[in-house]
Amino acid sequence: MTTTKTARELAETYFTAWEAGDFETVRGLLAEDVDFVGALGTVSGVEEALAGLKGLGQVLEKIDVKVRVAEGDEVITWFELCTSIAPPAPTANWMHVEDGRIARIRVTFDPRGLLAGFERKA
């Protein structure tokens, strides 16, 4: 018997795994055709989404979740994105779940601090 996680549980597992650098767990949460749109780019498919998460993961220090709101297949997580190259970035992440996997992700934050940090790091 398999147990399908709720959208809230998927989001919690996604953020915990991403913060820990556990990309195999993240892979298992994402739909093959996951669609991601955020302040740093737009990607389609699980491989492109993982590449983006891994890239940001190189400077990720902490995901400080402030609140998570779930309704049906929709989850919004408000958090501070803490990196080694920029001040914490207040961030909103919306996820839509279909068939037990994360199918769509939209992320919004002010990217100026991160972009400047990446520029300094280069």
C-alpha positions in Angstrom: 0.0 0.0 0.0 1.4 3.5 -0.9 0.5 6.6 0.9 0.2 9.8 -1.1 1.5 12.9 0.7 -0.6 16.0 1.0 0.5 19.1 -0.8 1.7 20.5 2.5 3.7 17.4 3.3 5.3 17.5 -0.2 6.3 21.2 0.3 7.7 20.5 3.7 9.8 17.5 2.3 10.9 19.6 -0.7 12.3 22.4 1.4 13.9 20.1 3.9 15.6 18.0 1.2 16.7 21.1 -0.8 18.2 22.7 2.3 20.0 19.4 3.1 21.3 19.0 -0.5 19.3 15.8 -0.9 18.5 16.1 -4.6 17.4 12.5 -5.0 14.6 13.1 -2.6 13.7 16.4 -4.4 13.7 14.5 -7.7 11.1 12.1 -6.3 8.8 14.9 -5.4 8.8 16.6 -8.8 6.7 15.7 -11.8 8.7 14.8 -14.8 7.3 17.9 -16.6 7.5 20.3 -13.7 7.2 23.9 -14.7 9.3 26.5 -12.7 9.1 30.2 -13.1 11.2 32.4 -10.7 13.1 35.6 -10.4 16.3 34.0 -11.6 14.9 32.0 -14.5 12.3 29.7 -16.1 12.8 26.0 -16.6 10.8 23.0 -17.8 11.3 19.4 -16.7 12.7 17.7 -13.7 16.4 17.8 -14.9 16.4 21.6 -15.6 14.6 22.2 -12.2 17.1 20.1 -10.4 20.0 21.9 -12.1 18.6 25.3 -10.9 18.1 24.1 -7.4 21.6 22.6 -7.3 23.1 25.8 -8.6 21.5 27.9 -5.9 22.3 25.1 -3.5 26.0 25.9 -3.9 25.5 29.1 -1.9 22.4 28.1 0.2 23.0 28.2 3.9 19.4 28.0 5.3 15.8 28.2 4.4 14.1 30.0 7.2 10.4 29.2 6.8 8.1 31.8 8.4 4.7 30.4 7.3 3.2 27.8 5.1 -0.4 27.9 3.9 -2.0 24.9 2.1 -5.4 24.6 0.4 -6.1 21.5 -1.5 -3.4 21.0 -4.1 -1.9 24.5 -3.6 0.8 25.5 -1.1 2.4 28.9 -0.5 5.6 29.0 1.6 6.9 32.3 2.9 10.6 32.1 3.9 13.9 33.9 4.1 16.4 32.5 1.6 19.7 32.7 3.4 22.9 32.4 1.3 26.6 32.9 1.8 26.7 35.7 -0.8 23.8 38.0 0.0 21.6 39.2 2.8 18.5 37.0 3.5 15.9 37.4 0.8 12.3 37.3 1.8 10.7 34.8 -0.7 7.3 33.5 -1.6 7.0 30.1 -3.2 3.8 28.7 -4.7 3.5 25.1 -5.6 0.7 23.2 -7.4 0.5 19.4 -6.9 -0.9 17.0 -9.4 -1.1 13.2 -9.1 1.0 13.3 -5.9 3.9 15.3 -7.4 4.9 18.9 -7.5 3.9 20.1 -11.1 4.2 23.8 -11.0 6.4 26.2 -8.9 6.4 30.0 -8.9 8.9 31.9 -6.8 9.1 35.6 -6.2 11.7 37.7 -4.4 14.0 40.6 -5.0 17.0 39.1 -6.7 19.3 42.1 -6.6 21.3 40.9 -3.6 21.8 37.4 -5.0 22.7 38.7 -8.4 25.3 41.1 -6.9 26.6 38.3 -4.8 27.0 36.0 -7.8 28.8 38.8 -9.6 31.3 39.3 -6.8 31.8 35.5 -6.5 32.7 35.2 -10.3 
